[in-house]
Amino acid sequence: MIIDAHGHVHDPVGEHIALLDEAGVDRAVLFPTRPHPERAPDLASLQREFAVLDDALNGRTDEGPAFARALDELDAALAAHPDRFLGFGPVPLSLPADRIGAWVEREIAGRGLRGIGELTPPPGRADLLGPVLRAAAEHDGLPVVVHGFAPTTAGDLRTLARLAAEYPQVPLVVSQLGGLNWMDAVGLVRDTPSMYLELSTSPTVIAVRMAVAEIPGRTLFGSDAPYGDPLVTRMMIERVTPSGEVCDRVLGGTAAALLGLDREPG
């Protein structure tokens, strides 16, 4: 099974399905999103969508109507394509720490979602994930996915590794190969057994090759669609992974085990 471990809701969703079909991808992890760059027909409209993204990544977005719309879009996509999408849900990091457990109980576990994410703490505030990991640990180790590209810093990656060591029963996935801090990310994930590294948005091909070489059992194929392309990312992984067994694990085997798909009937 080929699993794209990182995708966002598209508008329309059919465009995402077409990309997955073209790439030969069976299932995709799906995160809600407020920006929709795939809607943009020109540079000016793309800049507006990226301004929404920038606000979200830097903690400048209120978690009100736009947050609710993103969740509604996720619900609709999961309902329309339950055989293709594996839903993950967000946790508002502005919530008081003592309310995060109830949110995870109600909005993640209670809705049957597969995990938590993609979380986007402001730069320098990866510590905000502490209560989230605690809540995930209380729900049989729900996987938690955190944004890894800018503005995430090298210091944030170190904080994530420290938190992962405190909650070793929680799989903690760093997305986008840690961005420009990919060497730090590869080393930290390699040395922290409960961490995983998702390979989308790589700045260089050599970064993907090195990540797979250093952490063959905890690297995940992901496209970050619509920012990335499932076919292009799959081709890059296949290009730099000489072992067929390792390639199969990166392209889906590891994600299937992480999400419990290998224990499902059929």
C-alpha positions in Angstrom: 0.0 0.0 0.0 1.3 3.5 -1.0 0.4 6.1 1.6 0.9 9.9 1.2 1.5 10.8 4.8 0.9 14.6 4.3 -1.9 16.2 2.4 -4.3 19.1 2.9 -8.0 19.4 1.9 -8.2 20.6 -1.7 -11.0 22.7 -3.3 -12.4 20.9 -5.1 -11.4 17.6 -3.5 -11.6 15.8 -6.8 -8.4 17.5 -7.9 -6.6 15.8 -5.0 -8.0 12.4 -5.8 -6.8 12.9 -9.4 -3.3 13.6 -8.2 -3.3 10.6 -6.0 -4.5 8.4 -8.8 -1.8 9.7 -11.1 0.9 8.9 -8.5 -0.5 5.5 -7.8 -1.2 6.4 -4.1 -3.8 4.3 -2.3 -4.4 6.4 0.8 -3.5 9.9 2.0 -3.4 11.5 5.4 -5.6 14.6 5.3 -5.2 17.7 7.4 -7.6 20.6 7.4 -6.4 23.9 6.1 -7.3 27.6 6.1 -5.2 28.7 3.1 -6.1 27.2 -0.3 -3.3 28.0 -2.7 -4.7 25.6 -5.3 -7.6 28.1 -5.9 -5.2 30.8 -7.0 -5.2 31.6 -10.7 -2.6 34.3 -10.6 0.3 35.7 -8.4 -1.8 38.2 -6.6 -4.4 35.7 -5.4 -1.6 33.2 -4.5 0.0 36.0 -2.4 -3.3 36.4 -0.5 -3.5 32.7 0.2 0.1 32.7 1.4 -0.6 35.6 3.7 -3.3 33.5 5.4 -0.7 30.7 5.7 1.9 33.1 7.1 -0.5 34.3 9.7 -1.3 30.7 10.7 2.3 29.7 11.0 3.2 32.7 13.1 0.3 32.4 15.5 -1.6 35.5 14.2 -4.8 33.7 13.3 -7.9 33.6 15.6 -9.4 30.1 15.9 -12.9 31.2 15.1 -15.0 30.9 11.9 -12.1 30.1 9.6 -11.0 27.3 11.9 -14.6 25.9 11.9 -14.8 26.1 8.1 -11.6 24.2 7.8 -13.0 21.4 10.0 -16.2 21.3 8.0 -14.2 20.9 4.8 -12.2 18.1 6.3 -15.4 16.3 7.4 -16.9 16.6 3.9 -13.7 15.2 2.3 -13.6 12.3 4.7 -17.3 11.5 4.2 -17.0 11.7 0.4 -13.8 9.5 0.2 -13.5 7.3 3.3 -11.5 4.7 1.2 -8.8 7.3 0.3 -8.4 9.7 3.1 -7.2 9.2 6.7 -8.3 12.2 8.8 -6.2 14.1 11.3 -7.5 16.9 13.3 -6.0 20.1 14.8 -5.7 21.2 18.4 -5.9 25.0 19.1 -2.6 25.7 20.8 -4.1 28.8 22.3 -6.2 26.6 24.6 -5.3 26.6 28.2 -3.2 23.4 28.9 -5.9 22.0 31.2 -8.5 22.1 28.4 -6.4 20.3 25.7 -7.2 16.8 27.0 -10.9 17.5 26.7 -10.5 18.8 23.2 -8.6 15.7 22.1 -11.2 13.5 23.7 -14.0 15.3 22.0 -12.7 16.5 18.6 -10.0 13.9 17.8 -10.7 10.6 19.5 -14.5 11.3 19.7 -14.7 11.9 15.9 -12.7 8.8 15.0 -9.8 10.7 13.6 -6.5 8.9 13.1 -4.2 11.5 14.8 -3.5 15.1 15.6 -2.1 17.6 13.2 -0.7 19.4 11.4 0.1 21.5 14.4 1.8 24.9 13.7 3.3 26.4 16.9 4.7 29.9 16.4 8.5 30.1 16.0 10.2 29.4 19.3 7.1 27.9 20.9 7.3 24.2 20.2 6.9 23.8 24.0 3.2 24.4 23.4 3.0 20.8 22.2 3.7 19.4 25.7 0.0 19.2 26.8 -0.9 17.9 23.3 1.5 15.0 23.7 0.3 14.3 27.2 -3.3 14.1 25.8 -2.2 11.9 22.9 -0.5 9.6 25.4 -3.8 9.2 27.2 -5.4 8.0 24.0 -3.2 5.0 23.2 -0.5 7.1 21.7 -2.3 9.0 18.9 0.2 10.1 16.3 1.0 13.9 16.4 2.2 15.7 13.3 4.0 19.1 13.6 5.0 21.6 10.9 8.7 21.3 10.2 9.5 24.0 7.6 10.0 27.7 8.3 9.3 29.4 10.6 10.0 26.3 12.7 13.5 26.8 14.1 16.4 24.5 14.9 15.7 25.2 18.5 12.1 24.2 18.0 13.3 20.8 16.6 15.4 20.3 19.7 12.4 21.1 21.9 10.3 18.6 20.0 13.0 15.9 20.5 13.0 16.6 24.2 9.2 16.4 24.4 9.2 13.2 22.4 11.6 11.7 24.9 9.2 12.6 27.7 6.3 10.9 25.9 7.9 7.9 24.1 4.5 6.2 23.6 3.4 9.0 21.2 4.7 8.9 17.6 5.8 12.5 16.8 6.1 13.2 13.1 8.2 16.2 12.0 6.9 17.3 8.6 8.6 18.8 5.5 12.0 17.1 6.5 12.5 19.9 9.0 12.9 22.5 6.2 16.3 24.2 5.9 17.2 22.6 9.3 17.0 19.2 7.7 20.4 18.0 8.9 19.4 18.8 12.5 16.1 17.1 12.0 17.7 13.9 10.6 20.0 13.7 13.5 17.4 14.4 16.2 14.9 11.9 14.7 17.5 9.3 14.3 18.4 9.6 18.0 14.8 9.8 19.3 13.1 6.4 18.8 9.5 7.8 18.9 10.1 10.5 16.3 9.4 10.2 12.5 10.4 12.4 9.6 8.1 13.1 6.7 9.9 13.9 3.5 7.8 16.5 1.6 9.1 20.0 0.6 12.7 18.8 0.6 15.2 21.6 -0.2 17.5 19.2 -2.0 17.4 15.6 -3.3 20.4 14.7 -1.1 18.4 15.6 1.9 15.9 12.9 1.1 18.6 10.4 0.3 20.4 11.1 3.6 17.2 10.9 5.6 16.2 7.5 4.2 19.8 6.2 4.7 19.9 7.3 8.3 16.4 6.5 9.4 15.0 3.9 6.9 12.4 2.7 9.4 11.0 6.1 10.4 10.9 8.1 7.2 7.5 8.7 5.5 6.6 9.6 2.0 4.5 12.7 2.0 3.7 15.4 -0.6 2.3 18.3 1.4 -0.2 18.6 -1.5 -1.3 21.1 -2.8 2.1 22.7 -2.0 3.8 19.6 -3.3 3.0 16.9 -5.8 2.5 13.3 -4.9 4.0 11.9 -8.2 7.1 14.1 -8.0 7.8 13.2 -4.4 7.2 9.5 -5.0 9.7 9.6 -7.9 12.3 11.4 -5.8 12.0 8.7 -3.1 12.3 5.9 -5.6 15.2 7.6 -7.2 17.3 7.8 -4.0 16.3 4.5 -2.3 18.2 1.6 -3.8 16.6 -1.1 -1.6 13.1 -2.3 -2.7 12.3 -3.3 0.8 13.3 0.0 2.3 11.5 1.9 -0.5 8.3 -0.1 0.3 8.5 0.9 3.9 9.1 4.6 3.2 6.3 4.7 0.6 3.7 3.2 2.8 4.7 0.3 5.1 5.9 2.5 8.0 2.8 4.7 7.7 0.5 1.7 7.6 2.0 0.4 10.9 2.0 3.9 12.5 -1.7 4.3 11.7 -2.8 0.7 12.5 -3.7 -0.1 9.0 -1.6 -3.3 9.1 -3.9 -4.5 11.8 -7.2 -3.9 10.0 -9.0 -6.8 8.3 -8.8 -7.1 4.6 
